[in-house]
Amino acid sequence: MSFNSFGRVFRFTTWGESHGPALGAVVDGCPPGLNLSEADLQPFLDRRRPGQSRFTTQRQEPDQVRILSGVFEGRTTGTPIALHIDNVDQRSKDYSEVAKAYRPGHADYAYDQKYGFRDYRGGGRSSARETAARVAAGGVARLVIPEVTITAWVEAIGGDTIDYANFDATEIGNNPFFCPDPAAAARWEALVDAARKDGSSLGAVVACEATGVPAGWGAPLYAKLDSELASACMSINAVKGFEIGDGFAAAGLRGEENADAMRPTGDGGVDFLANHAGGIAGGIATGQPVRMRVAFKPTSSILIPVETVTRDGEASEIRTKGRHDPCVGIRGVPVVEAMVALVLADQKLLHRAQVG
């Protein structure tokens, strides 16, 4: 299987499977001299870690990260940084039926058609377990972009959206949904509980904002900041949609409504009167907050029986046993933040390489 790497100058490669002994990432291109320890990375992994509430999978993984290379005396050396995370709570026996028949909505059938062989235990590389390695790599990326603050939150679950009039960033870490609206978080408890008890799942929308991104990062054509962010976020398991700024809503606006009007600040700078473009114009950052939304589909592994076919092509029915997220988008929040950090670190180094 090829294409396990992402990035141009700041580049990372993930390895490992859901039910293998371990997984991890190799980060290449990180500048030397940055202070880095496992304690710098662990808080990000702890936010993504499973089993922290009844609203996520009950698989118990400590997700303790180990740095195996690329750091000496607490600082990066400029050489590849190897990150290692043990898998300790696999239950491969839960996937005996998946070995015989395909889970609709999952990658089982597509993998078989491409490779003629697949790791059915938790989906192998197609499992969201792989995102733990991305989050660890994203923690390294954040060290490269200290001028940037990245904040993501869940905007909607199962079609129930937060009220932005109630937005309180301090609430994001105070509930199991990464929700900035306490009233919505209270509603979502019942919503996700009902889906979980039914053996079903729900989709979600994750919003993300990166502030402090300097004007100029990005490129006009094939390394556009928005296209790189889209590629990064669309590579996350279960993601089916991505928007920058107003996204699809912009298609319903008139030109004067969509324009981000500008005026001089008097000191040679520019003041923007709106941010419909999400902080990116022509593939290049404008200096405004970079804003995006990411749509996660409902988890495909559910207990409700669904029609399918076996590997032998016979009609069948499958219900997926095991421990699965009733809403995979919840734990998608730290993953989106990590992918945004990885893109921005890469774009910063690309910018520096081109313009000095």
N, C-alpha and C positions, 0 to 999 in steps of 0.2 A: 504494500500500500504506500503510495507516494503522497506528497503534499501534506506533510505533518508539521510544516514550518510556516511562520508568518512574519512579515516585516522585511525591510530592505537594509537599513544600517543597524538599527536595534532589532535583532531578529531572535525569535524563540522557536524551539521545537518541543512538542510534547510527546511523551511516550507512555506506554502502559495501558492496561485494560481494566474494566470495572471489577473483574473477579480474578485478576492476576495478583501476584504477591505485592506489587507496588506500582506506583505511577509517578510521573514527575515531568520536569522540563529542563531544557538546556537553553540558557540565555546567552546569546553571543552579541558582541558589539557594545556592551555596557562600558561606558568610560571608566578609566581607573581613578582610584582615590576617593571613591564615595564610601561613606560609612555604611556598612551592611552587616547585620547579624540575623540569626533566625528570629529573634524577638521583634525585628522590624517587619517581618513578613507574617508572623503568626496571627496578629489581630485580623487581617483580611481573611485568612483561612477560617478563623473562628466564626466570622459572620456568615460564611457559606456552609459551614459544617452541618451535616444532617443530624436529625434526632433531637433538635433543641426545643421542639414544641409538637403538639399533636397535628399541626398543620403542615408538617413536612414528613418525609420518609423517616421511619424509625430505625433505619440502619445506623448503628453506632460506630462512627469513625472519628477518632481523635484528630486526624489530619495534622499531625505534628510534622512540620517540615524540617528537613536537614539540608544544610548546604555542604556539598561534597567537594566543590572546587571553585576557583575564581575569587577567593577571598583570603587575604593574608593580614594578620594582625588587625582584623576588624575592618579592613578596607578592600574595595574591589581592586583587582589587579589588571583589569582590562582583558583578561582571558575568559573563556567560557565558564559560566556559572551553572553548575549542576545542582538541581533541586530534587529532593527525594521525599516521597510521602508513602508510608506503608498502608496497605489495605489490611484491615484486621477483622472485619465483620461480614464476610461474604457468606451467602447461603445459596450455593450453586444448585442445590437440589430443587429449589423453587422454580427452576427454569427447564425442568424435564419436558414439559409439554411444548415449550417454545422451540425445543430441538426438532420437534416433529412438524409443527405448523407455524405459520407466520402471524405475527401480531399486526393487525391493520393499523396503519398510521406510523408504525415504527420502521426502522431501516432493514428489518429482517429479509424481506423479499428482495429489496434493491441490492443488498449485499450479496445474496446468493446469486442473483443474476450477473453481477459484476465479477465476483471472484470464484463462484462455484463452491465456496466454503465460507463458514462464518463461525465466530465465537458467540454461541447463543447465550452464554452465562451473563445475564444482565445487559446483553447487547455489545459486549466488547468495547471497541473504540467508539461506537455510536452512543454509548451511555453518557449521561450527564455527569457521571463520576469523573470523566476526563477534565471537566472544568476546574477541578481543584488545582490541577497543574497550571492552568491559565491564571488563576487568582494568585498563586505563588509568584509566577513570572510578572504579573501586574504589580505586585508589591515592589519588585526591583525597578520596574519602569517608573514608578512614582518618585524614586530617588533622583531620576534624571530630570524631572520637571517640577522642582519644588515651588516654582512660581504659579503652578496651576492647582486649583482645588476642584475635585471631581465629586459630585454628589448625585446619587441615583435614588429613586424611590418607586414604589408600586403606585401607579396612577389608577388602575382599574383591575378588578377581578370579576370574572364571569359577567362582564358588561356593566357592573356597578362601579361608577367613577367617583373619585374624590371631588369635593367642592373646594376649588382653589381659593375661595374666600376664607376657608378655614386652614389654609396651608401654614404649617408650623414645622420648620426644619428640625427643631429640637425633638419633635415627636417621632422622627424616623427610626431612631434607635430604641424607642420605648415600647414597641409592640412587635409581635412576631411577623408582621406583614411589611416592615419597612415603609409604613404608611404615615404621611405627614398630616393626615386629617383624622383626629381621634374618633369622630363620629363614624367615618367610613370603616375604620379598623374594627369598631364594635359590630357593625353590620356584617363585615366579612367573616367574623368568627362563626356566625350562624350559617353563612353561605358556604364556607369551605367545609364546615362540620357536616352539613347536609350532603354535600357531594361525596365526602369521604365515607359516610355511613351507607350511602347508596352504592359504594364501590365504584364511583365514577371520578371525574376530575374536572377542573376548570382552567380556562385560559386567563392570561393576564397581560396588562400593558405596563412596561417599565419605562419611566421617563428619566432622563439624565441631563445634567448641566455641568459643563466645564467652564469655570471662570478663571480669568488670568491668562488665557491663551493669547499670546501677542499677535498683533496684526502681522501678516506675512507668512505664517506657517502654512504649508500646503504647496500645491503646484497647479498650473492652469489646465493640464490635460490628464495624463495617465497616473498621476499620484495625487489627485485631488483629495483634499482633506475629507470632504464629505463622502467620496467614493471609498476611501480607505476605511472610514468609520463604518460605512454600510457593510463593506466586505467583512470587517472584523465582527460586527454584531450579528450579521446573517450566518456567520460560521458557528454561532453558539447553538447547542442542541435545542430543538423545539422552537426556535425563532422562525417566524413566517412573515414578518413585516418590519420595515424600518422607515422612519421619517426624520428629516432634518427641518428644524423650524416649523413652519405651518404645514409642511408636507403636502398631503393630498388636499387639505383644505384650501391651499393656495390656488388650486385649479378652479375654485369657485369664486375667486376674487377678481375685481377689476385691477388694472395696472396701478392706478393711483392708490388703491387700498393696499396692494401688496408691496409697494415701494417703501424701503426703509429710508425715509427722508433724513437729510443731514443738515447740520448748521455748524459754523465755526465756533470754537470755544474762546477764541481771542488770544490764545497762546500758541497758535499754530496747529492745534489739535482739532478733532472732529467730534461732534456730539451727534449720536444717532437718536432719532425720535421714535424708532420702532425696531423690532428684530424679527420680522417675518422670515428672513433668510436663515435664522438659526446661527448667526455668527460666522457664516461662510458665504463668500461671493466669488464666483469663478473658480471655485476649488481652493481658495485661499482665505485664511482667517482674517476677519475684519477687526478683531480686538474686542468684539462684543462677546457675551457668553455664548458658547457653543451648546445648542440645545437639540435634543433628539428624543425620539420615542421608539420603543422596541416592543413588538407584539409576540407573545409566547402562546403557542397553541395549548390546548388541554393535554395533559400527560397521556400518552398512548397506551401505557400499561394500566389496564383497569380490570376490575373484578366482574363487571357486567359482561356476559357472553356476547361475542361478536362473530358474525360469519367470516370464515376465512377459507384458505386451502392449505393442504399439507404439502410437504416437500415433494410428495409423489403426485401432486396435482389433483388430489381428491377433495371434495367439499367437506368442510368440517366447521367446528365452532371452537372458539378459544376464550378463556378467561385467564388473565395473567395473575398468578399467585405472587407472593413475595411482598416486599415493602417498597412502596412507591410514593412519590409526592402527589398529593391530591391537587396541587397547583404548583407546577415546576417554576412558574414565573417568580414566585416569592424568593427562592434562593437564586434566581437569576440576577437580582440586584447587584451583589458584589461581583458577579461575573461580567456584567455590562460595564461596571466601573473599571474592572481590570482590563478589558479589551480597549476601552477608551484610553486608559493610561498607556497601554502598549503602543497604540497608534500615535498618540501625541509625543511620546518619547522618541519614536522613530522619525516623526515629522520634524521635531526640534533638531535632531542630528542631521537630517537631510537639509534643512534650512541652513544650518551652520556650515555644512560642507559646500553649499552653493554660493552663499553670499558672505561667508566669513563672520 
